Amino acid sequence: MLWAVAILAQQANRAPPLSPSPGRRLALAPRAFSASPQGGWNLRAIESALRAGHALAAWIGLCGCLTLLPAPASAAPLWLIATPDETARAASPIALDVVKPPGLSHWPEALTLKLMRDGKSWEVELPGVGVVATQDARRTYRGLLPAHVFGLVRVELGGVDSNRLVLLISAPEVGDQVQPMAQGSASTASPPGQAIDPFVPTSEPALTANEPIYLAVGGRGGTTARFQLSFKYRIFDPGSLPVAWFSPLASLHFGYTQTSIWDVGAKSAPIRDTSFRPGLFWQAATPGEGLMPDSWRAGFEHESNGKDGVSSRSINTLFAQAVWRTRFPDVQTLTFAPKVYGYLEKENNPDIQRYRGYVDWNFRYGRDDSWLLAATFRRGTARHGSAQLDLSYPLSQPLFARTGSFLHFQLFDGYGETLLDYDVKRGTQARLGFSIVR
């Protein structure tokens, strides 16, 4: 039924219909359903009526739309665009299926995608994917969305007449927030010669995901569950008075991560140990040119297990973390984010550096809509160490950046799975579960 609406609207605009394909959604130009640039018909209401089975109501709404359409003597050919989904993520690749107007003799090597939100617009270049013949009616174009544009965004092709889509673009990951602003007719990029302040965030909400959030069950030598909660909060709003006085305050964050090992197979199923990690840190973007990282963090972190006596463990550290990100043509992304730290206090575990060392070697590889592999390696000064691998796969469409339902497999081997056991090696632990942030 929805495709019938699309075809009728295309005919009203004198454009060729786009044949349906599984999993594809087509959003029609709002101007095709309006009598004036200011007025308009509610396409969402028509779609809702169709989905609810109210065919008569939808047909009346559609006929009202079509009767208000202007009928120019010679309408320009219409380009048609469609996306695999109605959601996307800032600073991530986007793919468009494009149908060219009939009679066009060739496919352009690249198209321009125009993004519009809050009265501003930006343009993104979309190179064509693969080689297509002139007679082919459809071609895929792929480009990279800017990091600072997210929310409910209207998109259409720039420089040609096309239908318009409405995309829900979620905020980018931390490592993605270094995309340069795309130039547009109302771009907010800094004037030539004026540097962009790396401390003032342009795209991230105040409360966001930090480290992964998951629950996984398995283990070795007894059934255990490992679960983790994590978030970060930007303390000052970019437009606040303290930030106006001292701009680096805009990048000051409070972070919190809690990781627990739960002995679900033991009598009374006690929590074996929990690590509490509050911290304060600065987070900023850098140009990412040459050997420069795409972004970095630096600050203070406390870690303890909340126990007393001989079971008490705690450390205070200063850390710095740089993030390098490489995107490949197949949309796979490799992230390298080493975290270097120094110990300010380690009285309850004075030799922890022998097992943990001074660096967490963090890697991520994969894509957001498919498999993603994350790895963390540690090597202590006494050649002890650990390795943790996390493999996840989406079970549903993502809600926000990195957030959704994921099948999660975790493998841990080495010393110090918990802070209490920083100098204990329990053997390889394999667990299976789910995550909501990865």
N, C-alpha and C positions, 0 to 999 in steps of 0.2 A: 504494500500500500504506500509506504514511504517513497518507494522508487517511482510509483505512479505520480505522486505529487511532484517529484523532481523532474520527471519527463514533461509533465504539463507545463511547469514553470519554465523549463528550457525552451519549449516550443513557443511560449509567449514571448520569450526574449530572442527568438529566432536563432537558437543555438542547438547544436546536436546533442542528443541525450547521451548520458554517461551510463553505460550498462553496469548493472550491479555486480559486485563480487563479494564473497563471504568476508565478513569482518570489517568491511569498509563502510564508513558513514559519510554522507554528503550533506553539507550545510549550504543552503541557498542564500543568494545575496539578499540582504534585507531590503535593498531598493526594489527588488522584483516583487515585493509584497507591500509596497507603500505608494500612497498617492502623491506624496511630496517628500522632500528630504527630511522634513520635521516629523511627519506622521508615519504610521506604519502598522502593519498587521502583525500579530504575535504568532510567529512560526512555531514556537514551542507549544503554544496552546493547540495548534492544528495537529502537531505531532502527537501530543498527549491524547487528543481525541481519537486519533487513529489507533494508537496503542490500546486505548481502553475499549475499542470496538464501536465507538460512536461515529460511524461512517457518515451519517447524515450531517451531523454537526461539522465534521471536518470538511465535507464536500461544500457546505454552505460557506464556510470560512474561506476555502480555496477559491470558490467562484467569486466571492467578494474581492479577493485579492486580484484575480485575473481581470475582473471588469474595471478595476482602477488602474490597470497598467496602461501607460502611454503607448501609442502605436505609431512610432515614427515611420516615415516612408522607407528608410533604409537603415536598419539597426546594424551596428558594427558586430562582426563575429565575436563570439564569447569563448574565452578560454575557461575550461572547467578544472577545478582542483579538488582533491579529496585526500584525507589522511587516514591512516590505519586506526586511529582512535581520536577521541575528542580531547584528550589530555596530552601534555608534553611537559618537558622540564627545561628550565632556563639553563643556558650554557651547555646544552646537550644537542646531539644531532636531531634533525627533523627530516622526514621523508615525505614528499608530496607525489601523488599520482596525478599526472597532468594529461588532459585531452586537448589537443590543439584544434582550432577552428577548421572546418572543411575548406579545402582549396589552398591551404598554406603549403608552400612547396618544400619547406625544410623545417627541421627541428633546431631551435637555437641551442648553442652549446651551454648556455646558462640563462637562468631567469632570475628576476628580483622579487623577493617576497617582502611585502609591506606589512608591518605590524603597527596597530593603532590601539592606544589606550589613554584615557584621561586627556584627550585633546592633543596628544603627542604622537609622533610616528617615527618609526625606524625602518631601515631597509637591510635585508640580509640577502647575500648572493647565494643562489642555488645552482651549482654545477649539475649537468646531466649525468646520469649513472649509466654506464655501459654504452654500447653502440646500437642504434636503432635505424631501421630503414625509413626512407621518406614516407612510404605509404602506411607505416605503423601509426595507429590512432592514439596510442597511449605511451607515455614515457615517465620514468621516475626521476625526480630531481631531489638532491639532498644537500642540506646546509647545516650550519651551526647557529642555534639561537643565542642571542646575547644574554649575559648573566644578569643584567639589571632590569629586564623586562619580564614580569610575571604577574599572575592574576588572570582575570578574564580579559582576553586579548582578541581583537578582531584582526584577521589576516586576509590578504588578497594579493594578487600579482601586481607588481608595480609597472607602470608604463603601458599596460594593455588592459583590455576590458575582461574581467573575470568575475566569477562568483566569489562570495565572501564567506569565510569560515569564522566560527567563534571557538577559540581554544582555551581550555583551562590550563595555564602554564604554572607549574609549581616552582618554588624557590630552588636555587641550585645547591649542590653540596658545597662544603667549605672549599675544596680544591678547585671548584668550578668558578668561583667568584672573581676570576681575573680576566674574563673576556673583555676586550676593549669595547667601548660603546660603539654600536653601529651608527653610522651617519644617517640622519633622516631630516625631514623637513622641519621637524620640531625637536630635534635631538637636544638632550641635556648635556652633551659632551662639553668639556672645558674649552674655552677659546684657544686659538693657536698660541703657543708660548706659555700657557698657564698650566702648571702641573695639576693632575688630579690627586687629591689628598688620599693616600692609601688607607688612612685610619677611619675615614667616614664610610660606613657601609652603605651600599646603594641598592641592595637586593634582599637581604636576609631579614626575616621577622625577628622579633626580640627573643621569643622562646622557640628553640629548634632542637632537633636531634643532635646528639653528640657522638657517642660510641654506639655500637650495635645494642639492640634490646632483643633478648632471646630466652628461650627455655629449651634445654636439651637433656635427654635422659639416656643413660647407658653406663659406661664405666668398665672397670676391670677390678676384680677382687671385691665385688659388691656393687649393687646397683646404686648409682648416685645421679642426682640431677644438678645441672649447673644453670643458673639463671643470672641475668644482668639487666639492670636498669640504668639509663643514662640520659642526661639532658644538659643543655647550656642555656644561659640567659644573658642577654645583653643588658647591662645595668643602666646605661644612659641612652636616652633617645637622641638620634642625630640632630634633632632640632632644639634640644634643650639648652638652657643657659650655660651649664657647666661645659658643654661641648663647644659652645661659642667662645668661651674663654680659653679652652685647651682641647683642641680637636682630637688628640689621642684617646680621650675618655670615651669617645663614641665606639671604640673597639674593645673596651674593657668588658670581659665576660666573667660570669660565675659558672663554673662547670661542676657537675656532680655525677659520679659513676659508682654503682654498688654491684659487687659481684659475690655470689654465694655458692657454696657447695652444700648440697642437701643430701644426707644419707637416707634416701627413701627406702632402701632395703634393710636398714638396721632397725632394731627394736625401738619403738617410739619415734622413729624417723627424725632424728635431731638435725639441725643445721650444724654442719661440722665447723665451718668458718665463713666469715663474711668480711670482705674488704670494702672500706668506705673511703672514697677518694673525692673530697671537695677540693676546689682550687680556684684561683684567680689568674686570668691570663689575658693578654692582648692578642688579637687576631687581625691580620691585615693582608691585603692583596698586593702583589708586586707585578711588574710588567711581564715576567716570565721569559725574558729574552736571553738568548745564549744559555749560560749555565745558571742564570737566576731562577729561583723557584717561582712557582705560580702563586703561592701564598705561604704564610708562616704563622706560627703561634709561639708565644713565649710567656712564662709566668711562674707561679708558685703552686705546688700541689702537696697536699698532706694525704698520707695513706695509713690507715690503722685498722685493726680488727675489733676494736671495742671491748677487748678482754683485759683482765688484770693478772697480776702475778706472773708465773712462768709462761703463761700462754699469751701474754701481751706482746704485740708486734706493732711497730709504727716507724714511719720514715717521713721526713720533710725534704722536699727536693725543689730545686730550680731547674726548669727545663726550657728547651727551645726545639721547635719542630718545623721543618721545612717540607713543602709539598710540591713535587714535580708530577705533572700529568701529561701523558702522551696518548693522542687519539689516532687510531688506525683507520684506513679506508673502509674496513668492514664494520665500523662502529664500535669495535672493541676498544677499551680504554685501559691503559696501564698506569697505575699510580704508585709512586715511591715516596714514602713519608717517614723518614727516620726521626726518632725522638731522642734527643741527647739530654742527659740530666746529670746533675751533681747533687750529692747528699749533704744537706745542711745538718741533719740530725738522724741518728740511727742507733741510739743507745740500746734499745731492746733487741737489736739484731745487728751487732757491729760488723759482722762479716758478710752482710747481704750482697755486697759487690762481687764476692767470689762466685755467686750463683746467678746473679741478675746482670752484672756488668753495669755499663753506663749508657747503653744505647738500646732502644727497641727498634729493630729493623722491620718496618711495616710495608707490605705490598698489597695491592689489589689489582685484579685483572678480570675483565668481563664486560658485560653490558647490562643496562638497567632492566631490560625486558627479557632477560635470559639468565643463564648461569653466571654467577659471580664468585670468584675465589679470592679470599683474603688470607694473608699469612703474616705472622709475627714471630720473629726470631730474637733470642737473647743469648749472649755468650758472656759468662763471668770471667773474672781475672784468673780463676783457678781452672779454667777450661770446662767448667760445668755450664749448663745452659738449658734452654727449652725451645720448643717449636710448637706453634698452634696454627692449625689450618681450619678455616671455616668456608664451607661450600654451601651456597644457597641458590634456590630457584623460585621464581614468583608463582604463587598459587592464585593470585587475583591481580586486577589492575591496581597500580600504586595509588595511594591516597594523596601523598605529597612526596617531596624528594626523599628517596631512600625508605619511604614508609609504605607498608602494605602487609600482605600475608605471604610468608616465604617458608618453603621447606628448608630446614637447616641441618646440616651435618657438621659435626665438630670433632677434631682429632687433636689431642694434646699429648706431648711426650717430653719428659725432662723434669727438671727441678722447679719447685715453687708454683704449683698450680694455685695454691692459696698463699696468703702472706704468712699464715701460721706455719706452713710447711715449706718455707722458702728454701730450706736446705735438705728437703726430703724428695726422693724420686719414687713415685708410686707405680711406675710403668705406664704404658700407653693407654690413654683413656679415649674411647670412641663413644660418641653420643649422637642421638638423632632427635630432632624436635622441630620447633618452628620459631621464626623471628618476625617481629613487626617493624624493626629498623635494622638494616644490614650495612 
